[in-house]
Amino acid sequence: MTKNLLFLSSLLCIVLSAGATDYETYYKDLPTQVKPIEDVQIPTNEINLKDVGGVGDGVTLCTEAFEKGITQLSQYGGGRLIVPQGVWLTGPITLRSNIELHVERNAIIIFSPDKRLYLEQKGTTKRALPCIRASKQENIAITGNGIIDGNGQQWRPVKRLKMSNTEWEHYLDMGGQVTEKGDLWYPWQMQNSYPDIADDAKKQEGMRNDLIRLTDCKNLLFEGVTIQNAPRFHLHPCYCENIIIDGVTVRSEWNAQNADGIDLSDCHQALIVNNTVSVGDDGVCLKSNKPSKNYSIAGCEDMVVMNNTVNHAHGGFVLGSEIAGGIRRIVVRNNTFSGTDVGLRFKSGLGRGGKTEALYISDIMMNDIAGEAIVFQCDYVNRQAGDNGASPVFTVADRQWAPQFQDIHISRVVCHNCKTAIKAKGIKGLECVKNIDISNCTIVYHKNEQQIDQETAQLLMTNVKLLRLGSREQ
């Protein structure tokens, strides 16, 4: 044992709050009661990745060094694994309780293109593990001013219609497989000489992994880091409790398939503040699956989403498409959406719908929205790349899981330049969109004032100004 590690053991009983910021201010004057987050506690022990065999030359595989550093810190009760300046090539990283992964400025963690490193097989089922993962752990932090890169172009398909000629040629130069129609490229049989892990390109595409996925964990902090270029979703806590996401940058190419930014699935108590997101799919998104006996948490509840900026994304703030477990007590305020496809996006469909309760959204500033400033959609269908577009067949049981967008309060939204101001449509015979009030908003559109199906969607609008671009209120 080195002197350094002996020193670390002497610090075992010293614990600091990794989230030292005063978060109480975000909970003042909220329109509904929201259970606040608690600080994340990490011991002060530290290990530098270099001291456990890591080499930051972008060539040496550091998977064992990450595991060794985390294991040694765990033996002392936890602490901070420091990733210093360098380019650190690695396979999947498994985090444990009381561990902080601290990525210093000018440090880049990049995940290997060798898909075999991520492969887990249980019986006849094969899956690719997330780049960074944890399960049933508590007090985990990912912090710093460095970059975590998922090397997603080695996993994601790309659509020809979303590519310029120059971009398309870049992907072709990587190898890969193009469909007969020439409309889709798969990262299959690549030029990097690493073997594939499935029988064909489409099956391998279905195995794409998340960049950061923590499941059934408690007390999580993500602060300061840049998270980019995910194979699939970027930051994805699932069935987790007490989550702080503060000052994180999440980014990918604008056309990256399914590259959601910040997704919380069935999580309780979250504070999502001061983040910047620009990705290929939804920006900040809440999801909720059907309740499961495998997890004690169901639905999303007690969350504050504040002071975030979303640039390119399919939606700035999004619910769905899965909301079956319910979405409750959510406050979204003081956010900026600039250049997103949609501003406020509520999407679900039969078989995956549930009830929303006490959602308060206010002070949202938007500009250059390609589609709708606000949209409620109840016929959403999630389609994999290469899907034939056939209409799904719904059962009687699916209709029991219909969307119930209700008790949603939207105010003080200002949007300059969107295609459609407000769009809403439910499902005939079901009360899918009701008790929605929109007040004190100004939306400047260039094509459609509103597309609201009066038979299936009930929206109460008070002091809402919808103005065509170039016109002035008289």
N, C-alpha and C positions, 0 to 999 in steps of 0.2 A: 504494500500500500504506500503510495507516494505521500509526501508531506502535505501536498495539496488536498488529497482525499482525507487525510487525518484532520486537517483543518475543517473540511466540510462536515465531518461527523460531529465536530464540536458545536456546529451551528444547528444541530438537529431540532432543538426546541425553539428556535427563533423563527417566527412566522410573520410574514408581512402580507398586507392586503395588496394583491396584484392590481386591483381596480381602485387606485388611490383617489380618483376623481370624486368630487362631491356630486353624486348623482341625484340627490334629493331635489335639486332645483327642477328636474324634469317632471316631477310629480306634483308641482304646485298648480293650483287652479285648474285641475282637470275636470271635464264635464261629466265624468262618471268615475266611480271608485275603481282604481286599478291597484292591484297588489304590487308593491315595489320590489325591485331586485335587491339582493344582498351582495356584499363584496365577496370576491373570490379570494380564498386564502391559499398562498403558495409559500412553502418554507424558503429561507434565504440561501440555501446551499446552491452552489454553482459548479458546473463542469463545462469546459470549453470543448467543442467537438474535435478540435485538433488533438487534445490530450487523450482522446480515446480512439485514435487511429484515423480520424477523418482527414482527407486531403481535398482541398478546394480548388482542384485544377480543372474541373469540368469533365474529367476523363475517368478518374478513379471512382469506382462504385462505393458509396459510403453507407450502404444499408446497415452493415454490421456495426459501424461506428455509432449511428443513431441509436440502434438497439442497445449497444453497450452503455452509452451515456445515460439513456433512460433507465436501464436496469440498475446502474450504480446509484443514480439519484434516488430511485425507489427504495434501495437498501437503507438510505439515510432518512427515509420518510418523505422524500420529494425534493423539489428544487427546480432550478433554471438550467436548461441545456442551452448554452450559448452557441449560436451559429455565426461565426465571425466573417469578415470580408473574404470573399471567394465565391466560386461557383461549385456547388455541392451536388453532384449527381447521385441519385439514390433510387432504390425501390420503395415499396410502401413503408410507412412509418406508423407504428402503433403507440399511441399515447396511453399513459396510465394515470391513476389518481395522484394529485398533488404535483403534477409536472407542468412546467412552463417551457414551451419551445420559443426561444427568443432569437429572432432573426435580425441581426444588426444591419445598420445601413451599409450598403455596398455588398451585401451578401445575397446570393440567389440560390435557393433550393430548386433544383430542376429534376423532375421525375423521369426515370429511364424510359426509353421507347421499347424496351424488351418486355412485351406483354406477359411473358411467362412468369416474371417476378410477382405479378399480381394475382396469379391464378389460384383459386381455391376450389377443390373438388370434394363434394360430399355425395357419395354414392354415384349416381349417374349425372348429377347436376354440377355444372361448372359455372363459376362466376368470377368476375374480376373484382378484387378488393379495392376499396377507396385508396387514394394516394396517402391520405392521412386519416386514421380512423381511431375510434375508441368505442368500447361498449361497457355499460354498467360501471362507469368510473365517475369520480367527482373531483372537483377542483382542478380544472384543466385550463391552461391559458396558452394562446398563440399571440405573441406580441413582437414589437420591434418596428424598424423602418425599412426592412429588406423585402425581398420578393419571394413568393412561393409560386412556381410555374408548373402546371400540370402536363405540359407537352401535349396538349389536346389534339393537335393536328395529326398525331399518330393514331388517334382513335376515332375522330369524328368524320362522318360523311359530309360532303358539301354539295350544294345544289348549283347546277350550272347557271340557272337564272339569277343567282345572287352573286355571280362572279364576273369581274371584268376579264377580258381576254388575257391580260397579263397575269392576273391571279390564277386563272384556270391553268395556264401553262406552268405556273409554279407548282401546283398540285400534281400535274401530270409528270413533272420532272422528279417527283418523289416516288414514282412508281404508282402503285394502286391499281384499282379496277374501275372502269367506266361502264355503266349500264348500256344495253343495246340501244336504247333511245338516245344515249349521250347526255342525259339530263342529271346524272348523279354520279359522283365519284366516291369510292370507298377506299379507306386505307388498308388495302388487302394486297399481300405480296409486294411489300414495300422495298425500296432500294437499300434500306438500312441493314439488310441481311438478317434481321431478327425474324424468327418463324411466327406464323399466325397461331392462334389458340382455339380456333373453331373450324368447322368443316367448310364453311363458305363465308363470303363477305357479309351477308345480311345477318347471319347468326352472330358473327363477331361484333357487328355494330350493336346488336342487342345486349351485349355484355359490357358496354361502356360504363366506366366507373365515375363516381364523384371525386372531385379534388379533395374536399374536406367533408367527411360525414361522421358525425358523432351520434351514437344511438343509445337511448336509455341512460343518459348521463345527467349529472347535476352540477351546477355551479361552473359555468363556462365563461371565459373572457377572450374576446378577439379584439385586439387593439393595435392600430397603427400600420399593420402590415399591408402589402399589396398582394392580392390573390388573383392570379391570372391564368388564362389559357387552359381551362379545365376540359377534360375529356367529355364531361357532362355538366352537372351542376357544380357551382364553385364552392359555396359555403352552405352546408345542409345539415343542421341539427334536426334530429328526429326523436320524438318522444323524450325530449329533454326538458329540464326545469332550471330556472334562474340563469338567464343568458344575457351577457352584455356584448354588444357589437358596436364598437366606438372607434371612429376615425379610420376605418378600413377602406382601402381602394380595391374595388373588384372590377376586372376588365377582361374583355376578350375581343376578337374580331366581331364586327357588327353582324356578320352573317354566320357565326358559329352555331351549329345545330344544337338545340336544347341547352344552350349555355346560360342557364339561369344564374342570376347574381347571388342574392341572399334569399334563401328559401328556408322557412321554418315549417316543419311538418309535425303537427300534434305536439306543440310545446306550450309550456306554461311559464309565465313571468319572464318577459324579455324587454330589454331596452336596446333599441336600434337607432343610433344617433351619430350624426357628423360623418356619415359615410359617403363615398363617391362611387357610383356604379355606372358602367358602360359595357353592355354585354349583348349577346346574340339572342337572348330570350327575355323572360320576365326579369324586372329589376329587383324590387323588394316584394316578396311573395309569401303569403301564408296559405298553407294547405292543411287539410284534415281528413284522414281516412276514416273508414268505419271503425268503431270501437273494437279492440282486440283483447282477448283474454291474456295475451302475451305481454301486454303493457298496461301499467297503471294509469298512464296519461292518455286522455282522449280529447281531441279538439285543441284549438288555439285560444288562449285566454290571457288576460292581464298583460297587455303589451303597449308600449309607447314607441312610436316611430316618428322621429323628429330631427329636423335640421339635416336632412339627407339631400344629395343632388343625384338625380338619375339622368344620364344623357341618352345614349342609344339603348333601347330595350323594347321588347314587345309591349310592356306596360310599365309605368312608373311605380305605382303601388297596385298590387294584384291580389285578389282572393281567388283561389282555385287552381286548377279546375276541381280538385277534390276538396269538398267542405263537409263531408258526411258526419264527422264528429262534432261539428259546430265551430263557430268563430264567435268569441264572446269578450266583451270589455276591451276594446281596442281603440286607442287614441292615435290618430295620425295628424300631425300638424307641422306647419312651417317647413315644408319640403318643396324642392324645385325640380321640375321635370322639363328638360330642354332637349328636344329632338327625339323623343320617344315615339313609338308607333301609336300608343294609346296613353292617356294620362292615368285616370282611375279606371281600373279594369276589374269587373266582377264577372267571373266566368265559371260555369259548371254545366252539368247535364244529368240526364236520368241515370240512375245507378251510382252516382257519386255525389249527390246533393245532400245538403243539411241546412241547419238554421243559423242565421246570424243574429246576434243580440248585442245591443249597446255598442254600436260602432260610430265613432265621432271623428269626422275628417274635416279639417279646416285649414285655412291659410296656405293653400297650395298654389304656387305660381308656375305657370306653364307657358312655353312658346314652341312654335314649329312642331306641332303634333301631327303626325302623318294621317292618323285616322280620327278617332273620337276622343274628345276631352273626357267624357264620362260614358261608360257603356255597361249595360247589364245584359249578359248573354246566358241563356239557359239550354242551349242545344250544342254546347261545346263537345267535340270529339277529339281525343288525343290521338294523333296519327304519327306512326314511326316513319322515318325517312324511307321513301320507296313504297309507301302504302298505296293500294290501288284506288282509294277514295270511295269505296263502297259504303253505303249507308248502314249503320249498325242496326241490329234487331234488338228491341228492348222487351223484357219480360214484365209480368205483373210485379214481380219483386223489385225490378229496377225502378218502377214508378213509385214505389214506397220510399225510394231514396231520390226524391226530386229536390231541386234547389229551392230554398226558402230565403231569398234575399229580403230581409225586413229589419226594421228598427235600425236603419242607417241614416245618419244625419250629416249632410255635406254643406259646408258654408264657407264663404269668403274664398272662393276659387276664382282666380283670374287667369285666363288663357288667351294668348294672342296667336292667332293663325292655327286653326285645326281644320280638318276636312268637314267633320260633323261635330256639332256642339254636344248633343246628348242623344244617345241611342239606348233603347230598352225594349226587350221582348221576352215575355215569359212563355209558358206552355199552356195551351188551351185546356181549360178544365181544372187546372191546378193553380193555386195561389203562389206563384214563384217570385213575383216582384211586387211587394206591397209595403206600405208604411215607410216609404222613402221620402225624406224631405230634403230639398235642395234650396238654399236661401242665400241671398246677398252675394251673388256671383255675377261675373261678367265674362262672357266667352265670345271671342271673335272667330268666326268660321269663314271658310271660303267656298263651301258648296252646300251643305245641308244644315239648316237650323236645328232640326230635331227629327228623329225617326223613332217615335214612341208608339208601340202597339197599345192603343187605349184599352183593348179588350183583355190583355194579359199582363199589363204593367201599370201599376198605380204609383205615380210620382206626384208629390205636392211641391210646387215651385213657388217661392215667394221672393219677390224683388230679384229675379233672375233676368239679366240682360243678355240677349243673344243677338249679336250684331254681325252683319256680313262685312268681310274684310273690305276696307275702303270706304265704308259708309260711316256716318256720324249719327248719334242719337239726336233727334230733333227736340 
